[in-house]
Amino acid sequence: MEEGVVSRKVPWAMRAEAVRGLIAGRSALEFAPTLGVSMSVVKLWARLAGVELMMGRGGGARPMPMDAVIGEGGDREYRRLTLADRSLIQAGLAMRPPLSVRRIAAELGVSASTVSREIRAHQVQHWETRHYDARIAHYRALAARPRSRPGKLEQPAVRAAVVSRLNDKYSPQQVAGELKLLFPDNPEMHVSHETIYQALYVQGKGALRHELTVEKALRSGRTTRVPQSKLPRRSSRPWLDGARLTDRPAEVEDRAVPGHWEGDLVVGPGNSGIVTLVERKHRFTLLGRLPGQRDSKTVTDVLASMIAELPATLTRTITWDQGAEMAEHAAFTIASDCKVFFCDPHSPWQRGTNENTNGLIRDFYPKGTNFNEVTDDDLAETQRLLNIRPRRTLGYRKPADMINELINGVALAT
């Protein structure tokens, strides 16, 4: 019988699922209520399975790179086993009748002694029987290997660079991309985005998260796609005539020509809101405050003031949804010489760059924010932070740098 006191004889499948969850970074507190056992029992399972737990309310198992191949050294045949190899071993043992050790070894292309040692070393005792689980076995093998060098995020210079950029609301991919761009000849300053994700979430409340000043290190908690709207199409609106997406110039679609924008409102209580504009080619973002009202004349006046300082080559078109706030777009076009075109109803993907940008903005201003209480300086700082983020789609360059180069080029040409 196992150590400790267990209130009931939990099936192996349930126990194995709990240990695999710990390996994936979930907390022991998540499993205890669902399995009907105490947290100490889950921790006992982890210890008996050879899984090292990180303490704390959000702590899971000590993170391991589960896609890693253990380097050669010592017993070469054993040490080259991968997670896929171990999954094949588990599947072979689960067959009825189970495959022989020699048959499994032949499938893997290793010696029978390698498979025999693997099973013997990494089976887990569960009451009167022993079980082999590929993920648990791979974790144990990774945990047993000697670490020849500290992890990238244990190096002070790399850690400081990562933390400062996460505090500026960079995503892990943006952090990794910019470090490669800034230090092309210094691989010691390179770190993969997966390593950053692991440090933030696989460790639960890991040390890296404690060093951040932002509330959320990652932007979205969404795990599934939002289904397409089933609402009926809106009725025709007179201001849409001649300004639908089918009327928009073809050059807008491929993003080859700068000066084409996507826009929308981000709204809050008290009739508050901001106008958001993002340039399709360079992802440069402009934010404008609405003065406590959202009628069409107010919105188009704010929009006109936002683009007033830009050269004409950077104000070609704006793509908007079919909201009534742009009903007076014709007057805006006459004043600014910038044409407005409208997406199809319930089709936000037709201005996906702006939708994504609005999601970023909600990181700064969650739903329920009263924009009448947000200062101009705060709004300007949000715009700055959005535009200094390196973007993967731009080769990890920054929208602010690229748009400034374009504006300076136009100035020199004139």
C-alpha positions in Angstrom: 0.0 0.0 0.0 1.1 3.6 -0.7 2.4 5.9 2.0 -0.1 8.1 3.8 -3.8 7.7 4.1 -6.1 7.8 1.1 -9.8 8.0 1.7 -10.8 5.7 -1.2 -9.1 3.6 -3.9 -8.8 6.0 -6.8 -8.3 4.3 -10.2 -4.9 4.6 -11.8 -6.3 6.5 -14.8 -7.5 9.3 -12.5 -4.2 9.4 -10.6 -2.2 9.5 -13.8 -4.3 12.3 -15.1 -3.7 14.4 -12.0 0.1 13.8 -12.2 0.1 14.7 -15.9 -1.8 17.9 -15.1 0.8 18.8 -12.5 3.5 18.3 -15.2 1.5 20.6 -17.5 1.7 23.3 -14.8 -1.6 23.0 -13.0 -1.9 23.4 -9.3 -2.5 20.5 -6.9 -5.4 22.7 -5.6 -7.2 22.2 -8.9 -7.3 18.4 -8.6 -8.2 17.8 -4.9 -11.8 19.0 -5.1 -12.6 17.2 -8.4 -11.1 13.9 -7.3 -12.5 13.9 -3.8 -9.1 13.6 -2.1 -7.0 16.0 -0.1 -4.3 18.2 -1.6 -1.7 16.3 0.4 -2.8 13.1 -1.4 -2.2 14.7 -4.8 1.2 15.9 -3.6 1.9 12.3 -2.4 1.1 11.0 -5.8 3.4 13.5 -7.4 6.3 12.5 -5.0 5.8 8.8 -5.6 5.7 9.4 -9.4 9.1 11.3 -9.1 7.6 14.6 -10.0 9.0 17.6 -8.1 6.4 20.2 -7.1 6.8 23.9 -6.8 5.2 25.1 -3.6 2.6 27.9 -3.5 -1.1 28.2 -4.3 -0.5 28.3 -8.1 2.5 26.0 -8.2 2.7 23.0 -10.5 5.6 20.7 -11.2 9.1 22.0 -11.8 8.9 22.8 -15.6 10.6 20.6 -18.0 11.0 21.0 -21.8 8.8 18.0 -22.7 9.7 18.1 -26.4 13.5 17.8 -25.6 15.6 14.8 -26.6 17.9 13.8 -23.9 21.5 14.2 -25.0 23.8 11.3 -25.4 26.1 10.3 -22.6 26.4 7.2 -20.4 24.1 4.6 -21.9 23.5 6.0 -25.4 20.6 3.7 -26.3 18.6 4.7 -23.2 19.4 8.4 -23.3 18.1 8.9 -26.9 14.5 8.0 -26.0 12.0 10.8 -26.8 8.5 11.4 -25.6 7.2 9.8 -28.8 9.4 6.7 -28.1 7.9 6.5 -24.7 4.4 6.9 -26.0 5.0 3.9 -28.3 6.2 1.9 -25.3 3.0 2.8 -23.4 0.8 1.9 -26.3 2.6 -1.4 -26.7 2.1 -2.3 -23.1 -1.6 -1.3 -23.2 -2.4 -3.7 -26.0 -4.3 -6.9 -25.3 -2.2 -9.0 -25.3 0.6 -6.5 -24.7 3.5 -6.4 -27.1 6.7 -8.1 -26.0 9.7 -6.0 -25.0 11.6 -7.3 -28.0 8.7 -6.3 -30.4 8.6 -2.8 -28.9 12.4 -2.5 -29.1 12.2 -3.5 -32.8 9.6 -0.9 -33.5 11.8 1.8 -31.8 15.0 0.6 -33.4 16.8 0.2 -30.0 18.0 -2.8 -28.0 15.6 -4.9 -25.9 17.6 -4.0 -22.8 16.9 -0.3 -23.4 13.2 -0.9 -23.3 13.4 -3.2 -20.4 15.4 -0.7 -18.4 13.1 2.1 -19.3 10.0 0.2 -18.1 11.7 -1.0 -14.9 13.1 2.5 -14.1 9.9 4.5 -14.7 6.9 2.4 -13.8 4.8 3.8 -11.0 3.5 1.7 -8.2 -0.3 2.0 -7.7 -1.6 -0.2 -4.9 -0.8 -3.8 -5.9 0.1 -3.0 -9.6 2.7 -1.1 -11.5 1.9 1.2 -14.4 3.9 2.9 -17.2 2.9 6.4 -18.4 4.9 8.0 -21.2 4.6 11.6 -20.0 5.4 10.8 -16.4 8.4 8.6 -17.6 9.7 11.3 -19.8 9.4 13.9 -17.1 11.3 11.7 -14.7 14.0 11.1 -17.3 14.4 14.8 -17.9 14.4 15.6 -14.2 17.2 13.1 -13.7 19.6 14.5 -16.3 22.4 16.8 -15.1 22.0 20.5 -16.0 25.2 21.6 -17.5 24.3 25.3 -17.6 21.7 27.6 -16.0 18.5 28.3 -17.9 18.4 31.4 -20.1 16.1 33.3 -17.7 18.5 32.6 -14.8 21.0 34.9 -16.5 20.6 38.4 -15.1 21.0 40.3 -18.3 18.5 38.2 -20.2 16.0 38.2 -17.4 16.2 42.0 -17.0 15.6 42.4 -20.8 12.6 40.1 -20.7 11.0 41.6 -17.6 11.3 45.2 -18.9 9.6 44.3 -22.2 6.9 42.3 -20.6 6.2 45.4 -18.4 5.8 47.4 -21.6 3.2 44.8 -22.6 5.2 43.0 -25.2 4.0 39.5 -25.9 6.6 36.7 -25.4 7.0 36.3 -29.2 7.7 40.1 -29.5 10.2 39.9 -26.7 12.1 37.0 -28.2 12.0 38.6 -31.7 13.3 41.9 -30.6 16.2 40.4 -28.6 17.3 38.5 -31.7 17.1 41.7 -33.7 19.0 43.8 -31.1 21.7 41.1 -30.4 22.2 39.3 -33.7 25.7 38.2 -32.8 25.1 37.4 -29.2 23.1 34.1 -28.8 23.5 34.3 -25.1 20.9 37.1 -25.2 18.4 35.1 -27.3 15.5 33.3 -25.6 12.6 31.5 -27.1 9.1 32.7 -26.6 8.2 29.2 -25.3 10.8 29.6 -22.5 9.1 32.9 -21.5 5.6 31.2 -21.6 6.9 28.4 -19.4 8.4 30.8 -16.9 5.1 32.7 -16.7 2.5 29.9 -16.6 4.0 26.4 -16.4 5.6 27.5 -13.1 2.3 28.8 -11.8 3.2 31.8 -9.7 6.8 31.7 -10.8 9.5 34.2 -9.9 9.3 35.8 -13.3 5.7 36.9 -12.8 6.5 38.3 -9.4 8.9 40.7 -11.0 6.3 42.2 -13.4 4.6 45.5 -12.7 1.7 44.8 -15.2 -1.3 42.9 -13.9 -1.5 40.5 -16.9 1.6 39.2 -18.7 -0.4 37.8 -21.6 -3.2 39.5 -23.4 -6.0 37.0 -23.9 -7.4 34.3 -21.7 -9.6 33.0 -24.5 -9.2 29.2 -25.3 -11.7 28.8 -28.1 -12.6 30.8 -31.2 -15.6 33.1 -31.0 -18.3 31.7 -33.2 -19.5 33.7 -36.2 -22.5 35.8 -35.6 -25.9 34.2 -36.4 -27.7 37.5 -36.4 -29.6 38.5 -39.6 -28.0 41.0 -41.9 -28.7 44.6 -41.2 -31.1 46.6 -43.4 -29.6 48.8 -46.0 -28.4 52.2 -44.8 -28.3 55.2 -47.2 -24.8 56.3 -46.2 -23.4 52.9 -47.4 -24.1 53.5 -51.0 -20.9 53.6 -53.0 -18.8 53.0 -49.9 -19.1 49.3 -49.4 -16.1 47.0 -49.2 -16.6 46.0 -52.8 -16.1 49.7 -53.8 -12.8 49.9 -52.0 -9.6 50.1 -54.2 -8.0 46.7 -54.8 -4.6 48.1 -53.5 -5.9 48.1 -49.9 -6.2 44.3 -49.7 -2.6 43.3 -50.1 -1.2 45.9 -47.7 1.5 46.8 -50.2 0.6 50.5 -50.2 0.7 52.6 -47.0 -2.0 55.0 -45.9 -4.9 52.6 -45.6 -6.4 52.5 -42.1 -9.0 50.5 -40.1 -11.1 52.3 -37.5 -13.6 51.7 -34.7 -14.8 53.0 -31.4 -13.8 51.6 -28.0 -16.6 52.7 -25.7 -17.3 53.0 -22.0 -20.0 54.2 -19.6 -21.2 57.7 -19.4 -21.3 58.0 -23.2 -17.5 57.9 -23.1 -15.2 56.4 -25.7 -12.1 56.7 -27.9 -11.6 56.5 -31.6 -9.0 53.9 -32.7 -7.2 54.0 -36.0 -4.6 51.5 -37.1 -2.6 51.6 -40.4 -2.9 48.3 -42.2 0.7 48.1 -43.6 2.7 49.3 -40.6 0.2 48.6 -37.7 0.7 52.2 -36.5 -2.0 53.2 -34.1 -3.7 56.5 -33.3 -6.1 57.1 -30.4 -8.5 60.0 -30.0 -10.8 60.9 -27.1 -14.5 61.5 -27.6 -15.8 64.5 -25.6 -18.6 62.7 -23.8 -20.8 62.1 -26.8 -20.7 59.7 -29.7 -22.9 61.2 -32.5 -21.6 61.1 -36.0 -20.5 64.7 -36.3 -18.4 64.4 -33.1 -16.8 61.2 -34.2 -15.9 62.5 -37.6 -14.5 65.7 -36.2 -12.3 63.8 -33.8 -11.2 61.5 -36.7 -10.3 64.5 -38.8 -8.2 66.0 -36.1 -6.4 62.7 -35.6 -5.1 62.5 -39.2 -4.7 66.3 -39.8 -0.9 66.3 -39.3 -0.3 63.2 -41.5 0.9 63.6 -45.1 -1.7 63.0 -47.8 0.1 59.8 -48.9 -0.7 58.3 -45.4 -4.4 59.2 -45.4 -5.8 57.3 -48.4 -8.8 55.3 -47.0 -10.4 54.2 -43.7 -12.3 50.9 -43.3 -15.1 51.0 -40.7 -18.0 48.8 -39.6 -21.5 49.8 -40.3 -22.1 51.8 -37.1 -24.2 54.9 -37.3 -21.3 57.0 -35.9 -19.9 57.2 -39.4 -23.2 58.3 -41.1 -21.7 61.7 -41.9 -18.6 60.2 -43.5 -19.2 62.1 -46.7 -18.5 65.4 -45.0 -15.4 64.0 -43.4 -14.1 62.8 -46.8 -14.7 66.3 -48.3 -12.8 67.9 -45.4 -9.9 65.4 -45.3 -9.8 63.9 -48.8 -9.7 60.5 -47.1 -12.4 58.1 -48.3 -14.3 55.8 -45.9 -15.5 52.3 -46.8 -17.7 49.9 -44.7 -17.4 46.2 -44.0 -20.2 43.7 -44.4 -22.5 43.4 -41.4 -21.3 41.2 -38.6 -17.9 40.6 -40.3 -15.3 42.0 -37.9 -12.5 39.9 -39.6 -12.8 42.3 -42.6 -11.0 44.8 -40.4 -9.1 42.3 -38.3 -6.1 44.5 -37.7 -8.2 47.0 -35.9 -10.1 44.3 -34.0 -6.7 42.9 -32.8 -5.6 46.4 -31.8 -8.8 47.0 -29.8 -8.1 43.8 -27.9 -4.6 45.2 -27.1 -6.3 48.5 -25.9 -8.6 46.6 -23.6 -5.5 45.4 -21.8 -4.9 49.0 -20.8 -8.6 49.9 -20.4 -10.8 46.9 -19.4 -14.5 46.9 -20.1 -16.3 49.3 -17.8 -13.6 51.9 -18.0 -15.0 55.5 -18.1 -12.9 57.2 -20.8 -14.0 60.6 -19.5 -11.8 59.9 -16.5 -8.7 58.8 -18.5 -6.2 61.7 -18.8 -4.8 62.8 -22.2 -1.3 62.0 -20.9 -2.5 58.4 -20.1 -4.0 58.0 -23.5 -0.9 59.4 -25.2 1.3 56.9 -23.2 -1.0 54.0 -24.3 -0.6 55.1 -27.9 3.2 55.2 -27.4 3.4 51.8 -25.9 1.3 50.3 -28.7 3.6 51.8 -31.3 6.9 50.8 -29.8 6.0 47.1 -29.6 8.0 45.0 -32.1 5.6 43.1 -34.3 6.3 39.6 -35.7 4.4 40.5 -38.9 6.9 43.4 -39.4 10.0 41.2 -38.8 9.9 42.4 -35.1 10.3 46.0 -36.1 8.3 48.7 -34.4 5.4 50.6 -36.0 6.7 53.9 -34.7 10.1 53.5 -36.3 8.6 52.4 -39.7 6.0 55.2 -39.8 8.6 57.8 -38.9 10.9 56.6 -41.6 8.0 56.9 -44.1 7.1 60.4 -42.9 10.7 61.6 -43.0 11.0 60.2 -46.5 7.9 62.1 -47.7 9.3 65.3 -46.1 12.7 64.9 -47.9 10.9 64.2 -51.2 9.0 67.5 -51.0 
